[in-house]
Amino acid sequence: MGTLDDLRNQRAERAEFEAKIAEVDARTRESVAAAFDEGLHWEAIAEATGFSKARVYQVRKGTRQ
């Protein structure tokens, strides 16, 4: 296997990782929305996700995916 084959394989591997990250991000958005629907405070959501207050609200609003 040559260098170009390595690069092609790495591109394919990256695409797989990016697809998985997109799936996790979508589930996280759903879970953040559900947490607010359940009446949880933003601080609890931030602690669970590791997000800042601003990021929690961005995810909630669907801005800055």
Secondary structure as GFF3:
##gff-version 3
##sequence-region A 1 65
A	DSSP	alpha_helix	3	37	.	.	.	ID=ss1
A	DSSP	alpha_helix	42	49	.	.	.	ID=ss2
A	DSSP	alpha_helix	53	61	.	.	.	ID=ss3
###
